Amino acid sequence: MIQTLQSLIRQPSVSATGEGIEECANLVHNTLQENGIDSKILHMEGHAPLIYGEINKGLPRTVLFYNHYDVQPAEPLDMWEHPPFGGNIHDNKVYGRGATDDKGELVARIEAVRSLAESDGLQYNVKFAIEGEEENGSRGIPSYLKKYGKMLKCDGIVWEFGYVDNNDTPIVGLGMKGMLYVTLKAQGPKRDIHSGMAPIIQNPIWRLVGALSVLATPDGRITIPDWYKHAQPFSQDEIDIINMMPFDEGTIKEELGVSGFVQNVNTESVKQDLTKVATCNIAGIISGYTGDGTKTILPSVATAKLDLRLLPGMVPSVQSRMLQEYLHVRGFGDISISTEHGQQGIRASPSHTFVQAVRKAVDVAYGRHILNVMYPETGPIWQFSNALNAPCVLVGGTHIHSHMHSPNEFARIDLLEKTASTMMHLLNSV
């Protein structure tokens, strides 16, 4: 299992640039075949290949594992203590881009399926859907689901990962938030000009900053009227689960290097906010001169990239229209908005039989677990669950501070082994 992971890490597969995507798709396909899983590479014009895997035993129930083989860019390279595509092992950890997100989780599932299939212990038919664009918005997934939905049909979906906290307790997630990712653009003069013209020419940066300032309060609370209008209400059972969740405030602050949370909220409010609050995050602002020394210009263009996390029930296209209309009402109709991508959020019922089966398997492997109503991250979970009419559960062995999307990403070997054990207990359950 670990050698397989090292092999996958050493094959770059950066969806943002396209580096190594085709090569990694072939490697994943071959890995499934070598482990006794029938596999084929599916293609969709303009999108990365999707790898389909299957062991069909003719059983009445089917589990689908969703994973992805693409990874985030490795930059900044000088921050890595181990080569980003080296797969080095040190102190119970495998280091490299994709070590945990998501190649480590994938190999643990492959190992579980291989082991059970060889011992004739599978109590479920097994399917894999392994995409190559997750880190770039999963843009091809709607087309793949439309064309291959019947082939992917299942009774339950195990999502790409699941967190493990600082006490080595797995966090079983019932869903994820949605997201609307947009680029806002303010146009100034047709070219960068001398800043001496600032008294009479509008600086697009100031225009953009003005537009951003009306979208949310300083702590990120969205100010757009009726923004939550279509959000799915939380049931009392879900609220109770949120309240029961542990939250290690001190460890989180230490790991992130912060002294407090926005508004200095307490632990109980933090738990509520992470689950129940939609956000407007400024991911980046681009404009003007930012090099060494001085350059006195009034820039031509200013852009900002925003990710707005959405609650289940909130549709990205609807929220995008609300955003545009609100900016127009507030006097910023000249700010152009382009939607990069969007995903709806969803959460499964905690009482669903598949959810219960997953929770039992986790308890056998780990001895305990925490139930989480909805992870604050985003993925194409709604598209799979909606298209296949199946509940989706997040479970795995990703340590909560495994440096995903950051330098020195790692997967803990002991957690990979427990993840494989979890999947074996699930697939072997009657």
N, C-alpha and C positions, 0 to 999 in steps of 0.2 A: 504493500500500500504506500509506504513512504517513498520507495524508489519510483513508483508511478507518479506520485506528486512531484518529486524532483524533476522528472522528465517533462511534466507539463509546465512547471515554472520556467524551465530552461528554454521553452518555446514561447517567445513573446507573442502576445495577442492583444494589441492595443486597438480597441475599436475606434477611438478618437482619431487615429491616424491611419488605421487599416493595417498596421505593421503585423505580419505573421498570422493574420486571421485565417486565411485559407489553409496554411500549414498546420495551425492548431486544430482546425476542424477535422482535418485528416487524422491527426494524432489522436484526438478524442474518439473518432470512429474506430480506429484500429484498437484502441484501448478497450472499448466495449467488446469488440469481437474477441480479443484475446482473453477476456474474462467470461466468455460463454454467453454473451448478450448479443442477440441479433441486432444489427445496426445498419442504418442507411443514412446517407447525407442528403438532406432535402435542400432544394434551392428555390429562391424567389428573386426575381430580377431586381437589382438595386439594393439588395440586402445581404447580410452575412449568412452563410449556411446554417441551418438548424440540424442538429444531430438527433435522430430518433433511435431509441433503443427499446428492445422488447424481449421479454420471456413470457410466452403465452402457454400456460399449463391447462387452459380450459376450465379454470376455477371461476366461481361465481362473482368474486370481487377482484377489483383492479386498483392498484396504487400507481399514481404518476409522480415521478420525481422531476421537478423543474430545477434546472441549474443553468449556469452560463460559463462559457470558456473564455470570454473576453475579459480584459482587465483595464484598470485605470493607467494613464501614463505614469512612468516611474519618477518623473521630475518632482522636486529638485534632487538631482543625482548625488550632489556632494553631501547630502544629509544621510545617506545610507551608510550603515556600519558593515553591511554585508552586500555583495553584489545583488542588485534588484532582480536579476534573472539567473541567479546562481543556484538557488535551492540549497544553500548551506544549512547544516545542522549544528546547533549549539545550544546546550543546556535545555534539552527536551523541546526545542523549537526548530521548525523549518522556516527559514527566512526567504522572502522573495515576493515580488509583485504577483498577486493572485494566490499566495500561500493559503489564505483563509477565504478570500473573496475572489473566486469562488471555487478554486480548483481543489482546495483541501476538503471542503464539504462534498464535492463531487466524488473524489476517490474513496471517501469513507462509505458512501452509498454503493458504489460499484463493488467494493470489498464485501459489504454485507450481502448483496445480491449474489455475488459469485459463491460465497461460502455456503449460503442456504441452498442455492441451486445444486451445488455439488453433493450436498447431503440429503437432497430431496425434501428439504424442510419448508419450502415456500407454501404459504397458505393464501397468497394473493398472486394474481398475474401482475407483472411489473412492466411499467413503461418509463422511458426517459425522454424528456424534451430539453435539449441543451442548446441554448442560443448563443449568438456571438455579437449581440448589440445591446446587452443589458446596460452597460456603462454609458451607452450613447442614446438612451431613451427607448430601447426595445421597439424601434419604429417598424420593424418587419413583423412583429408578433400578430397584429390584427390580420394581416394577409395570410400568414401561416395557419392561424386558427380557422380562418374562413375556408381555406383549401383542405386542411388536414384535420379538422375538428373531429370528424368521425373516427379517424385512426387514433386520436389522442383520448378518446372517451374513457372515463374512469369513475371510480366511486369516491376517491379522495386524493388530494394533492398535497405532497410534502414540498414546501417551498425551499428555496435555494440555501437557506441558512437558518440558524437559530442562535441566540446569544447564550453565553454562560457568564455568570457574574463573578465578582472577586472572591466569593466563597465557593466557587466551583459548582454553583447551583444553576441548572439550565433554566432558561426563561422561554416557556412555550407561548408563542404568539398566535393570536387568532386573526390577525389582519394587519394591514398597513395603510398609512395615509396615502392620499392621492397627491398629485402635483401639477401645477401649471408653471411652465418655464417660459419666460418672455424676455425679449430684448426691447428696452426703451431707447429711443434715439431722439436727440435734440439737434437740430440743424442750425448752424450759424452762417457766417460768410462762406463763399464758395471755396475758399482756401484759408489756411492759417495766415493771420495778418499781424502787424506790429501792435503790441498791447497798448500803444499810445492812442489807439482808436477806441479803447474801452469806454470813454464817456458817451460815445454815440452809437456803438455797435453792440448788440446783445451778445454776451458770452454764453455759448450753449451749455457750458458746465453749470453756470448759475441757473439757467433755465431748467436743466435736468434736475439739479438739486432741489429746486422749488417743487417740481412735480413729485419727486420722491417723498418730500416732506409732508405731502398731504395724504399719502397712501397709508401711513401707519404712524403710531405714536413712537417716541424714541426707543421704547422697549419692544417694538415690533408688533404691537396690537393693531390689526387692520381697522381702518376707519371708514371703509366703504360701506354705505348703508345697505342693509339686508344681505350682507356677505354670507351669513350663515342660514339664509332663508331655506335652502334646500338640503341642509345637513340632516342626516339621519339621527334621530334622538337616541340617547343612551338609555338602555333599560336599567332597572334597579339592580339586577344581577351584575351587569357590567360595571356599574358605579361601585358596587360592593367589592368587586374584584380589584378595581383601581385602588380603592382605599386600603385593601389588604396587602398590596404590593410593597415589599421592602424597598428602601431607597437609601443608598450609602452616600449621603451628602458630602461627607468629608473626603472620601476617596475620589469622588467625581471631581471635586474642586482641585484636589492635589494633582490628579492625572491631567487635567486640562489647564492647570496653572492660573486659575481664577480665584478671586477672593470671595465672590458672591454671585448670586443669580440676579437676573433682571428684576427690578422692583424689590430686591432683597426678600423674595418670597420664601416661605418656610417649606419644609419637606412635603407636607400634605398638598400645598398648592403646586409644587413642582410636579408631583405625580399627576395631578389633574391637568396641568397645562401641557405636559408632554403628550397626553392622549387626546384631550378635548379641544385644544386650541389650534386654529388654522393660523399659519404664519406668512409673513411677507419678508423674506430674507434677501438682502442685497448681496449677491454672490460676487459682484465685481463692477467697478466703474473704470471706463477707458476713455481717456482724452488727453490732449495737450502734450506737454513735454515733461518727461519724468526721469531724464538722464542726469548724469553728473553735471555740476556747475549750473549756469543760468542760461535761459533762453526766454526772452521776453516776447511771448506771443499771445494772441487771442485765438484759441483753436477754432477750427471749422466745424467739428462734430464732437458730440459727447454721447456715449452710450452707457447703459447700465444693464446688467443681466440680473434678473430676479427669479428666485424659485419660491413659489407660493404653495405651501403644503395645504392640502384640502382634506376635509373629512368625508367619509362615505356619504353619498347622496349628492355631493357637489360635483358638477360636470365641468371639466376644463373649458369647453367652448362657451358655456354659459357664463362662467366666472370671468373669462377673458372679455366677453362683451360688457359685463358689468364694470370691469376695470376701465375699459376704453370710454364708456359713457360717463363714468365718474370723473375721469381726467378732463373730459370735455366740459362738464358742468363746472369744474373748479378752475376753468380758464386755461387748461393745458391741452387743448385740442390739437395743437401743432406738434405735440410729442407723438411720434409714430410708435406703434406697438407691433412687434412680430412675435408670434407664438412659435417657440422652438419645438416643444413637445408637451404633451399632457397625459396624465394617467389618473383614472378614478381610484378612489380608495374603497376598501371593503373589509368587513370583519365577519368571521363565522360565529355561529351560536356556540356558547360554551357547553351546551347540552347535547350537541350533535354526537352521534355514535362514533364517527370517525375521530372526532376530537378526543373523546374518551379513550379510544383505543391508543392513540398517540400518547396521551398522558400516562396511561398504564405502562407502556413500553419505556418511556423515559424514567419512570420510577424504578423499574427493574434494573435499568442500566446505571442510573445515577443515585438512586435511593431517595430522591426528592425532586421537586421542581416548583417553579413559580409560574403562575398563569398571568399572561399579559393580554389585555383586551386588544391593543393595537400598537404595533411598533411605529415610531415616528418617521421611519424612512419610507421610501416609495419604490415600487416595482410594478410589473404588469400583472399583478395578482388578480385584480378585478377582471381583466380580460380573460384569463384562464378560468377562473371560478365561474364567471358568467357564461362563457361560451360552452364550457363542459358541464355546467350545472352540478358542480361538485365543491364541497368545502375545502378550504386551503388552510394548512397549519404550518407555522414556522417553528422548526426544531432542528438543532444541530450542535456543533461544537465550536462556534466562533467566540473566543474570549472577548468580553466587552471592550477591552483595551488592547486589541490585537493590531492596532495601527492600520486598519483598513483605510484605503485612499491616502495613506501617508507613507513617508519613508520608514523603512524597517518593519514592514508588514510581516507578520509571522502566524504560524499555526502551531498550537501545542500538540505534540504527538500523543500524549495521554488523552487529550480531549477528542482527537480524531478516532482513537480506539474506542472511546465510550460512545461516540456518535455511530460508529459502525455497529456496536453492540445494540444501541437503541433501535436502529433500523432492522437489525436481525430479529429483535423481540417483536417489533411491529409486524413484520412480514411473516413471522412464524405464529402469530396469535390467531386463535380460532374464533 
